[in-house]
Amino acid sequence: MTSSETASTASMQTTDHDGVLVAVISGELDMVSVDAVGTALFDHVGKDPAGLVVELAVDFMGSSALSMLLELYGRAQREGVGFAIVANQVAAVRPMMASALSQVLPVCQSVDEAFTLIQKQQGPGQQPVS
């Protein structure tokens, strides 16, 4: 096999829902692909959206992805950006449970649940997320 045949890939699609960005990540989120995905996600947080939902529709997720998500959550908190992760596929849920990050990160089962969580994070007097 050549290196191009074994190279992992991850892709990300984003949509805007009334100021809350939903980023759906698919493919393999590992040490090869995490830098590009992480850079894009950090850029989105830097643009001060009402919130960011990261939906993990991945086939594989390595420890480097867990580190990136933890750092991203910290940055979102510091910048006052609502944040939630949607993880309901085994490839995303297992590593988060094994590392106990599912108890630290705001993990939801659906995008609707993530919107509700972000709305609670924003507190009273903020624009509702729909």
C-alpha positions as CSV (number, residue, x, y, z in Angstrom):
1,M,0.0,0.0,0.0
2,T,1.1,3.5,-0.6
3,S,0.9,6.3,1.9
4,S,-2.0,7.9,0.0
5,E,-4.0,4.6,0.3
6,T,-3.5,4.5,4.1
7,A,-3.8,8.2,4.8
8,S,-6.9,9.0,6.9
9,T,-9.3,11.6,5.9
10,A,-11.9,13.6,7.8
11,S,-14.4,16.0,6.3
12,M,-16.5,18.7,7.8
13,Q,-19.7,20.4,6.7
14,T,-21.1,23.4,8.5
15,T,-24.5,25.0,8.5
16,D,-25.8,28.1,10.3
17,H,-29.0,27.8,12.4
18,D,-29.8,31.3,13.5
19,G,-26.3,32.1,14.5
20,V,-25.4,28.6,15.9
21,L,-23.0,26.8,13.7
22,V,-23.4,23.0,13.3
23,A,-20.3,21.3,12.2
24,V,-20.7,17.7,11.1
25,I,-17.5,15.8,11.0
26,S,-17.3,12.5,9.2
27,G,-14.5,10.1,8.3
28,E,-11.5,9.3,10.5
29,L,-10.6,11.9,13.1
30,D,-7.1,11.0,14.0
31,M,-3.6,12.5,14.4
32,V,-3.3,13.0,10.7
33,S,-6.6,14.7,10.1
34,V,-7.3,16.4,13.5
35,D,-5.1,19.5,12.8
36,A,-7.1,20.6,9.8
37,V,-10.5,20.0,11.4
38,G,-9.3,21.5,14.7
39,T,-8.0,24.7,13.0
40,A,-11.4,25.1,11.2
41,L,-13.3,24.6,14.4
42,F,-11.2,27.1,16.4
43,D,-11.6,29.6,13.5
44,H,-15.4,29.2,13.9
45,V,-15.2,29.9,17.6
46,G,-13.1,32.9,16.9
47,K,-15.9,34.4,14.8
48,D,-18.0,34.7,18.0
49,P,-21.1,32.6,16.9
50,A,-24.0,32.3,19.3
51,G,-23.0,28.7,19.6
52,L,-21.1,25.8,18.1
53,V,-22.4,22.2,17.8
54,V,-19.9,19.6,16.8
55,E,-21.6,16.5,15.5
56,L,-19.3,13.5,15.4
57,A,-20.5,11.3,12.6
58,V,-17.0,9.6,12.5
59,D,-15.8,6.1,11.6
60,F,-12.8,6.4,13.9
61,M,-11.8,8.9,16.6
62,G,-8.3,8.8,18.2
63,S,-6.9,10.4,21.3
64,S,-5.7,13.4,19.4
65,A,-9.3,14.2,18.6
66,L,-10.3,14.0,22.2
67,S,-7.5,16.5,23.1
68,M,-8.7,18.8,20.4
69,L,-12.3,18.7,21.6
70,L,-11.3,19.4,25.2
71,E,-9.2,22.4,24.1
72,L,-12.0,23.6,21.8
73,Y,-14.5,23.4,24.7
74,G,-12.1,25.4,26.9
75,R,-11.8,28.1,24.3
76,A,-15.5,28.3,23.7
77,Q,-16.0,28.7,27.5
78,R,-13.4,31.5,27.6
79,E,-15.0,33.3,24.7
80,G,-18.5,32.9,25.9
81,V,-19.6,30.8,22.9
82,G,-22.2,28.1,23.6
83,F,-20.8,24.7,22.9
84,A,-22.1,21.1,22.6
85,I,-21.0,17.8,21.0
86,V,-23.4,15.4,19.4
87,A,-22.1,11.9,19.7
88,N,-24.3,8.9,19.1
89,Q,-22.1,6.6,17.0
90,V,-20.0,4.0,18.7
91,A,-16.8,5.3,17.1
92,A,-17.3,8.6,18.9
93,V,-19.0,7.4,22.1
94,R,-16.5,4.7,23.1
95,P,-13.4,6.8,23.3
96,M,-15.2,9.6,25.2
97,M,-16.6,7.1,27.7
98,A,-13.3,5.2,28.1
99,S,-11.4,8.5,28.8
100,A,-14.3,9.8,31.0
101,L,-14.4,12.9,28.8
102,S,-18.1,12.2,28.4
103,Q,-18.5,13.4,32.0
104,V,-16.5,16.6,31.3
105,L,-17.6,17.7,27.8
106,P,-21.2,18.7,27.0
107,V,-22.2,15.6,25.0
108,C,-25.7,15.3,23.6
109,Q,-27.6,12.6,21.7
110,S,-29.1,14.9,19.0
111,V,-28.7,18.3,17.5
112,D,-32.0,19.4,19.0
113,E,-30.7,18.4,22.5
114,A,-27.5,20.4,21.7
115,F,-29.5,23.5,20.8
116,T,-31.4,23.2,24.1
117,L,-28.2,22.9,26.0
118,I,-26.6,25.9,24.2
119,Q,-29.8,27.9,25.0
120,K,-29.3,27.1,28.7
121,Q,-25.6,28.1,28.5
122,Q,-26.6,31.5,27.1
123,G,-28.8,32.2,30.1
124,P,-31.9,34.5,30.3
125,G,-32.2,37.5,28.1
126,Q,-30.3,35.9,25.2
127,Q,-31.6,35.2,21.7
128,P,-33.4,31.8,21.6
129,V,-31.7,29.1,19.5
130,S,-34.0,27.4,17.0
